[in-house]
Amino acid sequence: MSAAIFHLAYPVKDKEITRHFYRDVLECKQGREADTWIDFDFFGHQVSFHVREEAFRAEEPTNKVDGKDVPVRHFGAVLEWQVWHDLRDRLVKSGADFIIKPYIRFAGQVGEQATMFLLDPSGNALEFKSFKDPSQVFAS
């Protein structure tokens, strides 16, 4: 294998609603599925969603970042600059309920990045980010 991809599994409440959100809204290609799970190509990575209603907590913990309450448990993708902006526009048009609206962090500084947080239909927190200069993803 030339490039490592990650595999991540998360719980969902409803498979059909999950299918609609990830396939139709985020435009992720659907992979395999069974009665209680479904896979997606999540921006080049494999994400599996397993139907488990009891896996959800009433309140998820957050940490303060830039004065915003960032969900501790979240996943997402680092996208190319234009891809991030296209996704942002598509999410805004779809009426997505952002928990942290799209904004630019560290403007004009090392690590300048666009970021946004939203919940999927099951309440899983997603972060999408992009770096103005991709070589600065791990810059400190």
Phi, psi and omega in degrees: 000128184279326180227133179285138172241152178266158173239132181225139177238134181224153177279151173223160180271328186214125184292320183291320177293322177297316179303312181301312184296308185286323181280311189270324181273308181277346180063040174272136178289133179281142176253223181286164175203160173222189183300324187243012177206161180209140180252152175222150169277100184265085179055044177093002180236157182266120176240129179248136178243126181249131180286112180208085182306321185286356181282354187263137177263154181296320182222126179268142179289153178229161172235148177282125174224123184053032180076009181248148179276099181271127177300130179297313180269109177203163173217171181178207182214148171263116187253163171296152186308308182290324178298318178300313181295323177295317178296316177306312181298319179294320179292318177300314180298326181283351181084023180307142179263092182289135172272335167225113184297153179305134177202170180255126176261148175055040181306128179075005181244173173301133178084016178308129185212150172262140180213155175201148178234141173210168177257141171282175184299341178266357180093009175285130181280133179239139172238132173242131180222164178209143179256132178305319175242103184304338179290350182261012180307318182252015180292148179241000000 
